[in-house]
Amino acid sequence: LNHHKMIQSMSRVGKCIDNGPMEGVWGIIKSEIYRGSKRFKFESIEEAFQVINKYIKFFNNERITLKMANLA
């Protein structure tokens, strides 16, 4: 984590405030990949990994830009 300049946070039991943003991201991924219009049905763990990895790259680099384009 230090190599990537990330700070590890370990909240106490019952204090899940750090987990909220990441749970939101996973909720979006589930909504747009698994429950979305394409409804992926993975044949293997490797296929699921590839689709999710590709979507995370899209999410981090393009999705926000596409959403913001409508505001300009």
C-alpha positions in Angstrom: 0.0 0.0 0.0 2.8 2.4 0.8 4.3 1.9 -2.6 1.1 3.2 -4.2 0.7 6.0 -1.6 -2.4 4.4 -0.1 -3.4 4.6 3.5 -4.8 1.5 5.1 -7.8 2.1 7.4 -9.1 -0.5 9.8 -12.2 0.7 11.6 -13.3 -1.0 14.7 -16.1 -3.6 14.6 -19.4 -2.0 14.0 -17.8 1.2 12.6 -18.0 0.6 8.9 -17.7 4.2 7.7 -14.6 3.4 5.6 -16.5 0.6 3.8 -19.4 2.7 2.4 -17.7 4.2 -0.7 -16.4 0.9 -1.8 -19.7 -0.8 -1.3 -21.2 1.9 -3.5 -18.8 1.1 -6.3 -19.5 -2.6 -6.1 -23.2 -1.8 -6.1 -22.8 0.1 -9.4 -20.7 -2.7 -10.8 -23.4 -5.3 -9.9 -26.1 -3.1 -11.3 -24.4 -2.3 -14.6 -22.8 -5.7 -15.3 -24.8 -8.3 -13.6 -28.3 -6.8 -13.5 -27.9 -4.5 -16.4 -29.3 -4.8 -19.9 -26.6 -7.2 -21.0 -27.0 -9.6 -18.0 -23.7 -11.4 -18.2 -23.8 -15.1 -17.4 -20.2 -16.1 -16.8 -18.9 -19.5 -18.0 -15.9 -19.4 -15.6 -14.2 -17.5 -12.9 -11.6 -16.3 -15.5 -14.3 -14.9 -17.7 -15.9 -13.1 -14.7 -12.5 -11.7 -13.8 -11.9 -10.4 -17.3 -15.3 -8.7 -17.6 -15.1 -7.1 -14.2 -11.5 -6.0 -14.8 -12.5 -4.4 -18.1 -15.4 -2.7 -16.5 -13.3 -1.3 -13.7 -11.0 0.2 -16.2 -14.0 1.7 -18.0 -15.4 2.9 -14.7 -12.2 4.7 -13.7 -11.3 6.2 -17.1 -14.4 6.7 -19.2 -17.7 6.4 -17.3 -17.4 9.6 -15.3 -16.4 11.5 -18.4 -19.4 10.2 -20.3 -21.7 11.2 -17.4 -20.1 14.7 -17.1 -20.4 15.3 -20.9 -24.2 15.7 -20.4 -23.6 18.6 -18.0 -21.4 20.7 -20.2 
